[in-house]
Amino acid sequence: MTLLTLDQVNALDATAFAAAFAAVYEHSPWVAERAAALRPFTSVTALAAGLAGIVAAADEAARLALLRAHPDLAGRAAIGGDLTAHSRLEQASAGLDSLTADEMARFTRANEDYRQRFGFPFILAVRHWGKAHILAAFRGRLNNGAAAELATALAEVDKIAFSRLLALVEPAPCGRLTTHVLDTARGKPAAGLAVELARIERDGESVVRQELTNADGRLDRPLLSGPEMAAGLWRLSFSAGEYFLASGQRLSAPAFLDVVPIRFAIDNPEQHYHVPLLLTPWSYSTYRGS
């Protein structure tokens, strides 16, 4: 499917805009209809914020109707083949189209308990979660108060909408992925350390980049930038053992740390993701930097 550019989105007439984004909020085309007047949008992030603002400004009855328009996860609509195209792909990505009888029973009970407590279906942006994650979310959110859970469910609806927008519109080419490795045992940048980046898919991984850190412990260019950025799961692997041996540091045999893998997610390809690594022969830490 060819994605719309932001220029094309902004050039659509109001009717075409509403039709293009009618399914972004489940069975709720009124959101896109009202958002057409907010153009121009300079990014998918801004487009998503405009749509989310329409929902936030709606009255409680409209927001509840929006929540109730969503199907149960692995519920009757899924079993009967009555999901929207977006919902079908999202539930399949989480493995909800291939449940065992025991798993189906657990999801059925969780859906019933949740609906009985809150009066609308359990909603979670499931595209990058698995079955165990989803069941854990059921357990955690059943303890919420009514107001808190309403806010949580609406926030998940906005996450789903953003994911659907990324399947329709090219992101603005402003995102990038960078890293920086510091050898905290020696108090200096880790120069000459091999770094590998891989994309994680349901059927395996594919290596995207292999680089060496420079004298500052950084790379000479971003690992990903602009159109290369994509929402989803990624892995960075750092060849710590080779680096420690090359820098003359004493190691156990075998070394306590050899390859350090960091699995992380990109949810918004228009943002800067910085994944630093603080490293010694015996420990490491990381965080999302800026």
C-alpha positions, 0 to 999 in steps of 0.5 A: 500500500502506498502511503500518503505524504503529509502534503497530500493529506493537507491537500485533500478536500474535507470529504476525502480527508474524512474518508481516508481516516474514517477507520483510524478511530474504531467505527467512529468516523466523526473524529476524522470528520471534525479534524479536517478543519485543523489542517495543515499538519506538519507531521504524523505526530501533529495529525495524531494530536489533532485527532486525539484532541477531538476525542478529548473535547467530546462529551462523555457519552461520545467517548464511551460510545467510542470505547464500546465500538471496540471489539473484545480481544479474542472475543466473539467478533474475532471468532466470527470474522467480523473485525475491521481490517485494522483490528484483525491485523492488530490482534493477529500481530499479538497472536490472538488469532492462534489461541489454545483452548486454555488461552481462549478460556482465560481471555473469555473470562478476562473480557467478561470480568473487565466488562462487568466492572467497567461497562466497556471492552478492554482496550490495549494497543496490542500490536507489539505485545504478546498474549502473556503481556495482554493477560498481565495488563488485564490483571493490573487494570482490573484494580483501577478505579472507574475514572482512572480506567476510563482515562487509561482506555482512552489513552490506549485508543489514541495509541492505536490510532497513532499506529494506524496513522503510521500505516497510512501516512509517511512520517516526517523525516525528522527522527533518528536513532543514536548511541553512545558507549562509555567505559565507566571502569576506565572513565572514558569513551569506549572507542572501537567497540562493534555495534550491531542493529537488527530489526525484530519481526515475528518471523525472526531478526534482520541485521540492519547496520554494523558499525564501530564506535569512534574516539568519542564512543559514538558513531559517525552517523545515526544508526537510523535517520529519516525514512529509515526510522520505523515503529517496532521492535529493535535490538542493539548488540554491543561486542563488549568482550572484544572491546575489553580484550582489545583495550587490555582489561583483565577478564575472567575466563569466560568473561562475565560479559561478552555481547550486551544485547538491548531490545527496545521499541520505537513507537514514534519514528518522528522522534529522536531515540538515543540509547546510551550504554554505560559499561564495565567488565561486570555491569552495564546500564542503559536508558532512553536518552535525548 
